Amino acid sequence: MKIAVIDGQGGNIGKQLVKQIKDSFENVTVRAIGTNSIATGNMLKGGADEAATGENAMIVACHQADIIVGPVGIAIPNSLLGEVTTKMAEAVGSSDAKKILIPFNKCDVNIPGVKDKSTSQLIDEALDLIRDII
């Protein structure tokens, strides 16, 4: 099972996701894809098996993944303060992979019902969804 964890900016959400996925599941390969090198580096520190940075890396990873996990912004062009290009968002949206998009209310994207949940609660829910898919 190939899981692509995608994040941008500082990569802190991605790092937490990578670490918890690696701690929770056996026989998975976690590929960390950062929209920038700082995000990629932080996800590597979380224990990713493979890592790459940038638009083409994200397009390839989305095509090869069984599951894509990351903040909802990875599927919205120009989100994460402009780090997500149209091609990146299209790669996420058009991938055949199962997508688990964590609904953070940032970067002018507001999702009702998210206010009451902490980051750790949202990540726990993402892990439950991964468990259901695996």
C-alpha positions in Angstrom: 0.0 0.0 0.0 1.5 3.3 -1.1 0.4 6.4 0.9 1.3 9.9 -0.3 1.4 12.5 2.4 1.3 15.9 0.9 2.0 19.2 2.8 3.4 22.6 2.3 4.5 25.6 4.3 6.4 24.2 7.3 5.2 20.6 6.8 4.2 20.2 10.4 0.9 18.6 9.7 2.5 16.3 7.2 5.2 15.3 9.7 2.6 14.4 12.3 0.7 12.4 9.7 3.8 10.5 8.5 4.8 9.6 12.0 1.4 8.4 13.1 0.9 6.4 9.8 4.3 4.7 10.2 3.5 4.0 13.9 0.0 2.7 13.2 0.3 0.6 10.0 2.7 -2.2 8.8 3.4 -2.9 5.2 2.8 0.6 4.0 5.2 2.8 2.0 4.9 6.5 2.9 6.0 9.0 0.3 6.2 12.5 1.6 5.6 15.2 -1.0 6.4 18.8 0.0 5.4 21.9 -1.9 8.7 23.2 -0.7 11.9 21.7 0.6 11.2 22.7 4.3 8.0 20.8 4.3 9.6 17.8 2.6 12.5 17.8 5.2 10.1 17.9 8.1 8.1 15.0 6.7 11.4 13.0 6.3 12.0 13.7 10.0 8.6 12.1 10.7 9.9 8.9 9.2 8.8 8.9 5.5 10.2 6.1 3.4 10.6 8.3 0.3 10.4 12.1 -0.3 10.3 14.6 -3.1 9.5 18.2 -3.6 7.6 20.3 -6.1 5.0 20.2 -8.8 6.1 17.3 -10.9 6.9 15.1 -7.9 3.4 15.7 -6.6 1.8 14.8 -10.0 3.8 11.6 -10.2 3.1 10.7 -6.5 -0.6 11.2 -7.0 -0.6 9.0 -10.0 1.2 6.2 -8.1 -0.5 6.4 -4.7 -3.2 4.2 -3.3 -4.1 6.8 -0.7 -3.4 10.5 -0.6 -3.5 12.3 2.7 -3.0 16.0 3.5 -4.7 19.3 4.4 -7.7 20.1 2.2 -5.7 22.9 0.6 -3.7 20.4 -1.5 -6.8 20.1 -3.7 -7.4 23.8 -4.1 -5.4 25.8 -6.6 -3.4 28.7 -5.1 -4.0 27.6 -1.6 -1.3 27.2 1.2 -0.4 30.8 0.5 0.0 30.1 -3.2 2.2 27.0 -2.9 -0.3 24.7 -4.6 -0.4 25.2 -8.3 -3.4 24.4 -10.5 -1.5 21.3 -11.8 -0.9 20.1 -8.3 -4.5 20.5 -7.2 -5.6 18.8 -10.5 -3.2 15.9 -9.8 -4.9 15.3 -6.4 -8.4 15.6 -7.7 -8.0 13.4 -10.8 -6.0 10.7 -9.0 -7.6 7.3 -8.7 -6.3 7.1 -5.1 -8.5 7.3 -2.1 -8.2 10.9 -0.8 -8.3 11.9 2.9 -8.3 15.7 3.0 -8.0 17.2 6.5 -10.3 20.2 6.8 -8.2 23.0 8.3 -9.8 26.5 8.3 -6.8 28.3 6.9 -5.9 30.1 3.7 -9.4 31.5 3.1 -11.0 28.1 3.1 -13.6 27.7 5.8 -15.3 24.4 6.4 -18.3 24.4 8.8 -18.0 22.1 11.8 -14.2 22.1 12.0 -13.9 24.8 14.7 -14.6 22.3 17.5 -11.8 19.9 16.5 -8.2 20.1 17.4 -5.4 19.1 15.0 -4.8 15.9 16.9 -8.5 15.0 16.6 -8.5 15.6 12.9 -5.4 13.5 12.4 -6.9 10.7 14.5 -10.0 10.8 12.2 -7.7 10.6 9.2 -6.0 7.6 10.6 -9.4 5.9 11.2 -10.2 6.5 7.5 -6.9 5.0 6.4 -7.5 2.0 8.7 -10.9 1.5 7.0 -9.3 1.7 3.5 -6.5 -0.7 4.4 
